[in-house]
Amino acid sequence: EGGGGEGGGVATVRVLPNLSPAKRATVRVVVLRRDSGVVLTAGSGCLVSRDGHVLTAAHLFVSARSGALFHGFAPSEVLVAVGVYVDDAAPSRWAYWAELQTPLERLVERDER
């Protein structure tokens, strides 16, 4: 019998919620060169609409050091690939090509505060 006192052996088990919906909404995002397939940046994102809009961080597209978009490559020289969750034991499945919806000028704006 485990009491609540010191050395009593009572454990509280916390049951995690079903994470399946969150896992399905989480995607991998890579920016790669169209001519060679070399990955320029990689990160994650989250599906935010049934239309397939993905919210991700601007640093995937704009260099924090230089402010250059796509590491200096033109938008026509890169592809954005989206990978989806398959299973905990499996890698993401690269399933979609994406295009930026945010205007390029907005992505390169700097916070001047």
Secondary structure, 3 states (H helix, E strand, C coil): CCCCCCCCCCCCCCCCCCCHHHHHHEEEEEEEECCCCCEEEEEEEEECCCCCCEEECHHHCECCCCCCEHHHCCHHHEEEEEEECCCCCCCCEEEEEECCCCCHHHHCCCCCC
